[in-house]
Amino acid sequence: MPELRLNLITREWVIIATERAKRPGDFHKAKAPRTLPEHLDTCPFCPGNESQTPEERFRLEGKDGWKIRVVDNKYPALSNIGEKKRVRMDNRRLVSGVGVHDVIIESPLHNTSPALMDLKDVKDMISIYRNRFLDAYNDPRVEHVIIFRNHGERAGTSLEHPHSQLIATPVVPVQFRDRIEAALHYFDDTGSCLMCDLAKSELKEGTRVINDTEHFVTFIPYAALSPFHTWIFPKRHSASFSRVTEEEIKDLAFHLKTLLAKLYNGIGDPDYNYVIRSSRPKDSENEYCHWYMSVVPRITMTAGFEMGSGMYINTCLPEECAEYLRSVAISKEPAGA
Amino acid sequence: MPELRLNLITREWVIIATERAKRPGDFHKAKAPRTLPEHLDTCPFCPGNESQTPEERFRLEGKDGWKIRVVDNKYPALSNIGEKKRVRMDNRRLVSGVGVHDVIIESPLHNTSPALMDLKDVKDMISIYRNRFLDAYNDPRVEHVIIFRNHGERAGTSLEHPHSQLIATPVVPVQFRDRIEAALHYFDDTGSCLMCDLAKSELKEGTRVINDTEHFVTFIPYAALSPFHTWIFPKRHSASFSRVTEEEIKDLAFHLKTLLAKLYNGIGDPDYNYVIRSSRPKDSENEYCHWYMSVVPRITMTAGFEMGSGMYINTCLPEECAEYLRSVAISKEPAGA
């Protein structure tokens, strides 16, 4: 029989549809992994084409030119120029679309991704995430910052060159407010941080854990919304990503690269999104909220039921997905484990 | 400059990204509309293959055989056999996956859809939606019912034969709870139903209205989450779809068919989902909630930003989408207008 599981952070129910169940290995793509050239003359993010990108905000230099560049998005979702205004008229609520929209070009190589990059380079990328995260909040118009990565067409990107993005919005999304509310109720009820407790439960139970080190734990959530939906939780209680330390970043890079390399090998370079869910720096001291990373491979579709209910149907048991990913070998074991 | 607009029902902000703006007509698919045969021997929903579907729950007879059939889903998300049990252990919440999963086969013809069907047949389909909606709530294990339609692969269906679905769940989705909460706060603040007031505002302003008759209004919401996202609102205050009258169903069929025919002609038979959002029959008397239909063409992708924030980026002005749809001619003007 199928079962419904509750995500305590989002309060979303997930149907684990065992009637439709697939084995984790069934998701391995039959087709060969994408093969891309190391350099593409027509790619605006490849070295030599730096003039094709808008204003550069940051550059990390390597031995033979830049290693990572942060530039304005050419087609920004929000404008970095202009005043923040609010309008309330009848039933309309309007805020001017000001904010930040960064593109983080992760490598000069056209054909790499964090699954394949050296651990050192993933660490540099995450350090830049943190720095840009802090910078974005220095803009007084900004109320919330999302860092995310779209990998492949099904994950919503048309640009092949490896890149992440940062969008800083002039409002707080209700999705974030709802998570905070759930965490606050849990704190009032128990005196503990919900995410700290979830991580402890997962470590104790063990069946959904993929990677466990000093500072982080990678696991498939009990109520994973789709096959291989994975969370990377810091073990130290911390509400804001802005407070991550250099040592933690090194460990986080190991977790992120290991997970993405296992997905690359285990299900054939799937399209995926990842995001960093975090409170703003001002709220970094709060006891009830906890930042984390969420990785969602885009290997199934959502349809009218998900749209109508907000519930998901997951055709793969979280415990089996975790077992499968634990067993996947990664060609080059990341150093610094 | 882009702008952010608030959906007062869901409290979600939408970025209307004018920098990326597209004209509504740009979404017209270049490719020819799908061409399917009227009958397919291998299709389990085509006449002659009735034995390939699980138990039949209802059949509407026509002159030459059935017109509409309701059958159990062959791969149900939820099982209709078994006891409803709840488990609470540590941080895990589990409910057994019992409920209802109907398939409503809308026509014996393999190659039709509500955009092309006769108005009378769309009306029959909606009558059956209402009857099955009421039936599903007679099951004491059921707490919430979603009726939805997935049209095309991008909308999550692989079966071409025209069909809708009904899923009855043993829990109430948080998405529904959140809408009720917003509507309740609005009622406490104003003494009115939020959806009644939204419909009145839309009718007064007029720029986003597509179709206006005695019982319903079709419009693009002020904070539409994607191009051509459309709502069909009953004008009479009513919390539950279960209370829709025969006369209203006739008018709703006209609105639904007109909208889908305009999308079919105007943007080239797009993939889409629609859902009916409604309270349960028991709550049909409540003053603050209001049932409605939501139609979402699947012509853009969501990515990491939407996943991380719950906010959407809409590249097309709602007012321009409405203007465009108003101007689209439909080959055969539905009768009964």
Interface residues (C-beta under 8 A of the other chain):
Chain A: M1 P2 E3 L4 R5 L6 L8 T10 R11 E12 W13 I15 I16 A17 T18 E19 R20 Y75 P76 A77 L78 S79 G82 D90 N91 R92 R93 L94 V95 S96 G97 V98 H144 I146 I147 F148 R149 N150 E153 R154 A155 G156 T157 Q165 I167 T169 P170 V171 P173 V174 Q175 F176 R177 D178 D197 L198 S201 Y222 N273 Y274 V275 I276 R277 S294 V296 M301 T302 A303 G304 F305 M307 G308 S309 G310 M311 I313
Chain B: M1 P2 E3 L4 R5 L6 L8 T10 R11 E12 W13 I15 I16 A17 T18 E19 R20 Y75 P76 A77 L78 S79 G82 D90 N91 R92 R93 L94 V95 S96 G97 V98 H144 I146 I147 F148 R149 N150 R154 A155 G156 T157 Q165 I167 T169 P170 V171 P173 V174 Q175 F176 R177 D178 D197 L198 S201 Y222 N273 Y274 V275 I276 R277 S294 V296 M301 T302 A303 G304 F305 M307 G308 S309 G310 M311 I313
